[in-house]
Amino acid sequence: MYNLGAQKYQSLDVETGIMDADPHRLIQLLFEGALARIARAKGHIERGEIEQRNNTINSAISIIGGLKDSLNLDAGELALNLERLYDYMENRLFEANIRNDLAGLDEVARLLAEIKSGWDGIREEALQQKPSGE
């Protein structure tokens, strides 16, 4: 019973965070969501929970698809490289799902964390450059 209440509270907290988020923060939330699902998928693999593993990895793949869809491919080479990297991560997660491959999940988590770190740095830089009256 407590767990159900905690889940509902957490869901409400996430929904509120999404409604209040600027576009940059929304991308951060996507990174965080994908990383959380990959971590959960590892636990499902370790416990032999096949259906939960499948659902969680598929959710992570969908989030990475959302990150890929958010790219402005007209922005140049960096966006194209990210698109290819997201494609690789989606394929790697698909393979990890089929093979119960913890190393594949770890690889994608490392790649996502690295991209997220750069994205987080952009936000910090933008906030530092913002005039104090805004």
Z-matrix of the N, CA and C atoms (Angstrom, degrees):
N
C 1 1.451
C 2 1.535 1 110.61
N 3 1.349 2 116.11 1 -47.66
C 4 1.460 3 120.16 2 178.67
C 5 1.522 4 110.55 3 -59.17
N 6 1.345 5 116.43 4 -42.13
C 7 1.461 6 121.11 5 -177.95
C 8 1.526 7 110.73 6 -60.62
N 9 1.344 8 116.84 7 -40.62
C 10 1.455 9 120.31 8 179.62
C 11 1.527 10 110.54 9 -64.02
N 12 1.329 11 116.96 10 -42.55
C 13 1.467 12 120.99 11 177.89
C 14 1.509 13 111.72 12 -63.28
N 15 1.316 14 115.95 13 -41.72
C 16 1.467 15 119.99 14 179.16
C 17 1.521 16 110.78 15 -64.04
N 18 1.332 17 116.91 16 -39.26
C 19 1.463 18 120.65 17 179.33
C 20 1.526 19 110.64 18 -65.29
N 21 1.328 20 117.19 19 -41.49
C 22 1.463 21 120.15 20 179.39
C 23 1.523 22 110.47 21 -65.35
N 24 1.330 23 117.39 22 -41.22
C 25 1.456 24 121.01 23 178.25
C 26 1.517 25 110.14 24 -62.89
N 27 1.322 26 116.66 25 -44.82
C 28 1.461 27 121.09 26 179.81
C 29 1.525 28 109.93 27 -62.27
N 30 1.326 29 117.55 28 -41.75
C 31 1.460 30 121.46 29 178.68
C 32 1.524 31 110.73 30 -62.05
N 33 1.319 32 117.11 31 -42.90
C 34 1.464 33 121.33 32 178.35
C 35 1.518 34 110.32 33 -63.59
N 36 1.327 35 116.89 34 -41.76
C 37 1.463 36 121.63 35 179.36
C 38 1.530 37 110.41 36 -62.02
N 39 1.324 38 116.80 37 -42.91
C 40 1.466 39 120.86 38 179.09
C 41 1.523 40 110.03 39 -65.52
N 42 1.347 41 117.03 40 -44.71
C 43 1.462 42 119.97 41 -179.67
C 44 1.520 43 111.15 42 -61.13
N 45 1.322 44 117.14 43 -41.58
C 46 1.460 45 121.07 44 178.33
C 47 1.520 46 110.22 45 -63.92
N 48 1.333 47 116.77 46 -42.21
C 49 1.460 48 120.82 47 178.29
C 50 1.507 49 112.20 48 -61.61
N 51 1.324 50 116.72 49 -36.65
C 52 1.461 51 120.59 50 179.85
C 53 1.527 52 110.51 51 -69.77
N 54 1.327 53 116.45 52 -43.03
C 55 1.469 54 119.21 53 -178.37
C 56 1.523 55 111.94 54 -65.45
N 57 1.332 56 117.15 55 -30.59
C 58 1.458 57 121.09 56 -178.56
C 59 1.527 58 113.28 57 -90.49
N 60 1.324 59 118.01 58 -3.84
C 61 1.461 60 121.51 59 -171.02
C 62 1.527 61 112.55 60 -83.76
N 63 1.332 62 114.21 61 143.77
C 64 1.457 63 120.27 62 171.01
C 65 1.535 64 107.68 63 -82.63
N 66 1.338 65 117.92 64 168.84
C 67 1.475 66 119.65 65 -177.11
C 68 1.531 67 113.77 66 -55.42
N 69 1.303 68 117.78 67 -37.45
C 70 1.463 69 120.30 68 179.59
C 71 1.519 70 110.43 69 -64.33
N 72 1.322 71 116.01 70 -43.78
C 73 1.465 72 120.95 71 179.70
C 74 1.526 73 110.68 72 -65.87
N 75 1.316 74 118.19 73 -34.78
C 76 1.463 75 120.23 74 178.36
C 77 1.531 76 111.13 75 -60.45
N 78 1.326 77 116.35 76 -40.26
C 79 1.466 78 119.62 77 177.46
C 80 1.526 79 109.73 78 -65.58
N 81 1.332 80 117.19 79 -40.67
C 82 1.464 81 120.06 80 176.07
C 83 1.529 82 110.67 81 -58.61
N 84 1.321 83 116.79 82 -41.95
C 85 1.461 84 120.72 83 179.17
C 86 1.523 85 111.28 84 -63.60
N 87 1.330 86 117.00 85 -36.26
C 88 1.463 87 119.45 86 176.17
C 89 1.529 88 111.05 87 -64.07
N 90 1.314 89 116.93 88 -44.93
C 91 1.468 90 119.86 89 176.26
C 92 1.523 91 110.66 90 -58.25
N 93 1.326 92 116.29 91 -48.21
C 94 1.460 93 120.69 92 -178.84
C 95 1.528 94 111.20 93 -60.91
N 96 1.324 95 116.30 94 -41.71
C 97 1.462 96 120.19 95 179.34
C 98 1.517 97 112.50 96 -64.00
N 99 1.322 98 116.89 97 -43.22
C 100 1.468 99 120.41 98 179.35
C 101 1.524 100 110.63 99 -64.62
N 102 1.329 101 116.70 100 -43.77
C 103 1.466 102 120.05 101 179.33
C 104 1.525 103 111.53 102 -63.86
N 105 1.323 104 117.30 103 -39.61
C 106 1.469 105 120.73 104 178.67
C 107 1.530 106 110.50 105 -64.36
N 108 1.311 107 117.08 106 -41.01
C 109 1.461 108 120.20 107 -179.45
C 110 1.524 109 111.56 108 -68.14
N 111 1.309 110 116.87 109 -37.35
C 112 1.466 111 119.66 110 176.82
C 113 1.520 112 110.00 111 -64.01
N 114 1.315 113 116.92 112 -41.45
C 115 1.472 114 120.36 113 178.03
C 116 1.530 115 110.49 114 -62.62
N 117 1.334 116 116.26 115 -42.91
C 118 1.465 117 119.83 116 178.18
C 119 1.525 118 111.18 117 -64.58
N 120 1.331 119 116.41 118 -39.51
C 121 1.462 120 120.09 119 179.72
C 122 1.525 121 111.34 120 -60.95
N 123 1.327 122 116.68 121 -37.26
C 124 1.464 123 120.19 122 177.23
C 125 1.524 124 110.20 123 -60.35
N 126 1.317 125 116.30 124 -43.55
C 127 1.462 126 119.82 125 177.50
C 128 1.520 127 111.96 126 -62.82
N 129 1.321 128 116.92 127 -40.26
C 130 1.468 129 120.47 128 178.54
C 131 1.522 130 110.88 129 -63.40
N 132 1.333 131 117.06 130 -40.09
C 133 1.464 132 120.12 131 177.58
C 134 1.525 133 109.73 132 -63.18
N 135 1.327 134 116.31 133 -46.58
C 136 1.470 135 120.11 134 -178.26
C 137 1.527 136 111.98 135 -62.28
N 138 1.338 137 117.72 136 -30.86
C 139 1.467 138 121.57 137 -179.62
C 140 1.527 139 112.74 138 -94.25
N 141 1.331 140 117.32 139 -0.03
C 142 1.450 141 120.89 140 179.20
C 143 1.521 142 113.72 141 71.23
N 144 1.314 143 117.26 142 26.64
C 145 1.466 144 122.81 143 -178.62
C 146 1.529 145 109.09 144 -91.41
N 147 1.320 146 114.86 145 86.71
C 148 1.464 147 121.30 146 -170.51
C 149 1.527 148 112.58 147 -65.07
N 150 1.312 149 117.46 148 -49.07
C 151 1.465 150 119.65 149 -176.75
C 152 1.533 151 111.07 150 -64.32
N 153 1.331 152 116.56 151 -43.42
C 154 1.465 153 119.87 152 179.20
C 155 1.527 154 110.68 153 -64.96
N 156 1.333 155 116.70 154 -40.15
C 157 1.468 156 120.74 155 177.24
C 158 1.519 157 109.92 156 -58.82
N 159 1.308 158 115.59 157 -48.15
C 160 1.464 159 121.00 158 -178.56
C 161 1.533 160 110.90 159 -59.98
N 162 1.319 161 116.78 160 -48.33
C 163 1.465 162 120.66 161 -179.09
C 164 1.527 163 111.88 162 -63.01
N 165 1.320 164 115.74 163 -41.98
C 166 1.464 165 120.03 164 -177.16
C 167 1.523 166 111.50 165 -68.97
N 168 1.316 167 117.33 166 -42.77
C 169 1.470 168 120.16 167 178.49
C 170 1.522 169 110.07 168 -66.93
N 171 1.323 170 117.76 169 -40.53
C 172 1.464 171 119.78 170 177.53
C 173 1.529 172 110.85 171 -62.07
N 174 1.317 173 116.90 172 -36.10
C 175 1.464 174 120.62 173 176.52
C 176 1.530 175 110.64 174 -65.02
N 177 1.324 176 117.20 175 -41.92
C 178 1.471 177 121.11 176 177.51
C 179 1.529 178 110.33 177 -62.97
N 180 1.324 179 116.76 178 -40.73
C 181 1.471 180 120.77 179 177.75
C 182 1.526 181 110.09 180 -61.55
N 183 1.330 182 116.28 181 -41.82
C 184 1.469 183 119.98 182 178.98
C 185 1.524 184 111.68 183 -63.42
N 186 1.324 185 116.49 184 -39.99
C 187 1.467 186 120.00 185 179.00
C 188 1.523 187 110.22 186 -64.63
N 189 1.316 188 116.77 187 -43.16
C 190 1.467 189 119.68 188 178.42
C 191 1.531 190 109.46 189 -63.44
N 192 1.322 191 116.58 190 -35.67
C 193 1.461 192 119.91 191 174.00
C 194 1.521 193 111.47 192 -60.96
N 195 1.337 194 116.40 193 -38.34
C 196 1.469 195 120.59 194 176.12
C 197 1.516 196 111.75 195 -65.17
N 198 1.326 197 116.37 196 -39.56
C 199 1.467 198 119.71 197 176.30
C 200 1.531 199 110.11 198 -62.64
N 201 1.325 200 115.22 199 -42.56
C 202 1.468 201 119.86 200 179.88
C 203 1.526 202 110.44 201 -64.41
N 204 1.333 203 116.88 202 -41.83
C 205 1.466 204 120.73 203 179.97
C 206 1.525 205 112.46 204 -65.70
N 207 1.322 206 116.81 205 -23.64
C 208 1.468 207 119.99 206 -178.21
C 209 1.528 208 112.60 207 -81.16
N 210 1.325 209 116.93 208 -8.84
C 211 1.467 210 120.05 209 -178.86
C 212 1.525 211 111.02 210 -69.16
N 213 1.316 212 114.74 211 142.15
C 214 1.457 213 120.97 212 172.09
C 215 1.529 214 106.17 213 -96.77
N 216 1.327 215 116.22 214 95.85
C 217 1.457 216 120.62 215 -174.23
C 218 1.519 217 113.17 216 -68.14
N 219 1.327 218 116.93 217 -12.90
C 220 1.460 219 120.61 218 175.24
C 221 1.532 220 111.37 219 -79.44
N 222 1.327 221 116.70 220 -7.79
C 223 1.468 222 121.23 221 -176.11
C 224 1.522 223 112.85 222 -76.18
N 225 1.320 224 117.61 223 -11.76
C 226 1.450 225 118.08 224 175.07
C 227 1.516 226 114.56 225 121.30
N 228 1.313 227 113.73 226 -162.34
C 229 1.461 228 122.26 227 -171.27
C 230 1.524 229 112.84 228 -63.54
N 231 1.319 230 117.90 229 -38.10
C 232 1.461 231 119.85 230 -179.29
C 233 1.522 232 110.87 231 -59.60
N 234 1.317 233 117.39 232 -45.15
C 235 1.465 234 121.03 233 179.48
C 236 1.529 235 110.78 234 -63.45
N 237 1.318 236 117.37 235 -40.15
C 238 1.462 237 120.70 236 178.74
C 239 1.528 238 111.14 237 -65.67
N 240 1.327 239 116.13 238 -39.95
C 241 1.463 240 120.04 239 177.46
C 242 1.531 241 111.17 240 -65.38
N 243 1.319 242 116.52 241 -39.89
C 244 1.462 243 119.74 242 177.13
C 245 1.522 244 111.24 243 -64.67
N 246 1.331 245 116.01 244 -39.15
C 247 1.466 246 119.36 245 178.03
C 248 1.529 247 110.04 246 -59.36
N 249 1.324 248 116.90 247 -45.32
C 250 1.470 249 120.61 248 178.88
C 251 1.523 250 111.05 249 -64.62
N 252 1.329 251 116.99 250 -38.87
C 253 1.458 252 120.21 251 179.10
C 254 1.532 253 110.73 252 -66.59
N 255 1.322 254 117.15 253 -41.36
C 256 1.467 255 119.94 254 176.49
C 257 1.527 256 110.96 255 -63.09
N 258 1.335 257 117.36 256 -39.83
C 259 1.469 258 120.50 257 175.70
C 260 1.530 259 110.22 258 -59.13
N 261 1.328 260 115.99 259 -44.98
C 262 1.463 261 120.92 260 178.80
C 263 1.530 262 110.31 261 -60.13
N 264 1.332 263 116.88 262 -44.97
C 265 1.460 264 120.31 263 -178.59
C 266 1.529 265 111.17 264 -63.89
N 267 1.330 266 116.67 265 -41.33
C 268 1.471 267 119.54 266 177.73
C 269 1.530 268 110.28 267 -60.17
N 270 1.324 269 116.68 268 -45.52
C 271 1.466 270 120.59 269 179.19
C 272 1.527 271 111.58 270 -64.75
N 273 1.315 272 115.75 271 -40.65
C 274 1.469 273 120.02 272 -179.84
C 275 1.523 274 111.00 273 -64.63
N 276 1.338 275 117.11 274 -39.94
C 277 1.463 276 120.26 275 177.01
C 278 1.519 277 110.99 276 -66.39
N 279 1.316 278 116.86 277 -39.84
C 280 1.464 279 120.84 278 177.20
C 281 1.530 280 109.79 279 -58.61
N 282 1.329 281 117.13 280 -47.04
C 283 1.463 282 121.49 281 178.24
C 284 1.521 283 111.42 282 -63.63
N 285 1.326 284 116.71 283 -41.77
C 286 1.469 285 120.84 284 179.62
C 287 1.524 286 110.28 285 -62.06
N 288 1.311 287 116.62 286 -35.78
C 289 1.458 288 121.08 287 179.08
C 290 1.526 289 110.54 288 -65.64
N 291 1.306 290 115.96 289 -45.10
C 292 1.472 291 120.39 290 -178.82
C 293 1.532 292 111.32 291 -66.23
N 294 1.322 293 116.27 292 -38.75
C 295 1.470 294 121.14 293 -171.67
C 296 1.533 295 114.72 294 -100.97
N 297 1.338 296 118.03 295 3.40
C 298 1.471 297 120.41 296 -174.32
C 299 1.525 298 110.33 297 52.75
N 300 1.305 299 115.84 298 47.33
C 301 1.463 300 123.09 299 -170.10
C 302 1.533 301 111.37 300 -96.01
N 303 1.329 302 116.15 301 98.15
C 304 1.461 303 120.50 302 178.69
C 305 1.527 304 111.69 303 -63.56
N 306 1.328 305 117.23 304 -35.47
C 307 1.474 306 120.61 305 179.92
C 308 1.529 307 110.50 306 -63.41
N 309 1.317 308 117.31 307 -37.54
C 310 1.461 309 120.67 308 177.75
C 311 1.521 310 111.52 309 -65.06
N 312 1.332 311 115.74 310 -41.42
C 313 1.468 312 119.53 311 176.74
C 314 1.525 313 110.51 312 -63.22
N 315 1.335 314 115.94 313 -42.93
C 316 1.467 315 119.91 314 179.03
C 317 1.525 316 111.61 315 -62.12
N 318 1.328 317 116.41 316 -40.30
C 319 1.463 318 120.27 317 -179.79
C 320 1.532 319 110.70 318 -61.92
N 321 1.325 320 116.45 319 -47.57
C 322 1.463 321 120.10 320 -179.55
C 323 1.530 322 110.39 321 -65.09
N 324 1.326 323 117.10 322 -39.67
C 325 1.472 324 120.05 323 178.57
C 326 1.528 325 110.49 324 -61.55
N 327 1.330 326 117.34 325 -41.50
C 328 1.476 327 120.49 326 178.10
C 329 1.522 328 111.21 327 -63.00
N 330 1.323 329 116.51 328 -44.52
C 331 1.467 330 120.42 329 179.70
C 332 1.533 331 110.85 330 -62.89
N 333 1.330 332 116.52 331 -45.89
C 334 1.463 333 120.05 332 179.13
C 335 1.526 334 111.39 333 -62.76
N 336 1.328 335 116.08 334 -42.33
C 337 1.469 336 119.93 335 -179.55
C 338 1.526 337 110.85 336 -62.56
N 339 1.327 338 116.68 337 -37.02
C 340 1.464 339 120.43 338 179.09
C 341 1.532 340 110.94 339 -66.84
N 342 1.327 341 116.24 340 -44.54
C 343 1.468 342 119.47 341 178.65
C 344 1.523 343 109.82 342 -65.68
N 345 1.334 344 116.50 343 -42.08
C 346 1.462 345 120.96 344 179.55
C 347 1.529 346 110.74 345 -60.91
N 348 1.302 347 116.93 346 -39.87
C 349 1.463 348 120.87 347 179.14
C 350 1.528 349 110.57 348 -59.90
N 351 1.315 350 116.36 349 -43.58
C 352 1.464 351 119.92 350 176.93
C 353 1.517 352 111.60 351 -64.64
N 354 1.322 353 116.66 352 -41.61
C 355 1.463 354 121.24 353 179.29
C 356 1.529 355 110.13 354 -64.38
N 357 1.327 356 116.86 355 -42.29
C 358 1.464 357 120.67 356 177.64
C 359 1.522 358 110.66 357 -61.08
N 360 1.333 359 117.00 358 -39.06
C 361 1.458 360 121.29 359 179.44
C 362 1.521 361 112.18 360 -64.87
N 363 1.317 362 116.47 361 -35.68
C 364 1.466 363 120.19 362 177.07
C 365 1.524 364 109.82 363 -61.71
N 366 1.324 365 116.70 364 -42.49
C 367 1.465 366 120.93 365 -179.77
C 368 1.527 367 110.73 366 -63.47
N 369 1.317 368 116.23 367 -46.45
C 370 1.462 369 119.98 368 179.79
C 371 1.529 370 110.74 369 -60.57
N 372 1.326 371 116.42 370 -41.37
C 373 1.462 372 121.05 371 178.69
C 374 1.528 373 110.72 372 -63.61
N 375 1.331 374 116.68 373 -43.73
C 376 1.468 375 120.70 374 -179.73
C 377 1.528 376 110.62 375 -64.48
N 378 1.320 377 117.54 376 -39.81
C 379 1.465 378 120.62 377 179.62
C 380 1.526 379 111.28 378 -66.42
N 381 1.329 380 116.86 379 -34.94
C 382 1.462 381 120.89 380 178.93
C 383 1.523 382 111.40 381 -70.05
N 384 1.323 383 117.85 382 -29.92
C 385 1.456 384 121.74 383 -177.65
C 386 1.525 385 112.62 384 -86.86
N 387 1.323 386 117.27 385 -10.03
C 388 1.460 387 121.58 386 -176.94
C 389 1.527 388 109.77 387 -69.44
N 390 1.325 389 118.82 388 133.73
C 391 1.459 390 120.70 389 176.01
C 392 1.535 391 110.36 390 -60.96
N 393 1.297 392 117.85 391 148.36
C 394 1.464 393 122.14 392 -173.42
C 395 1.526 394 113.39 393 -66.38
N 396 1.301 395 119.63 394 -18.71
C 397 1.461 396 121.93 395 -178.77
C 398 1.518 397 114.10 396 -80.44
N 399 1.333 398 118.57 397 -5.75
C 400 1.477 399 120.77 398 -176.34
C 401 1.487 400 111.64 399 -94.47
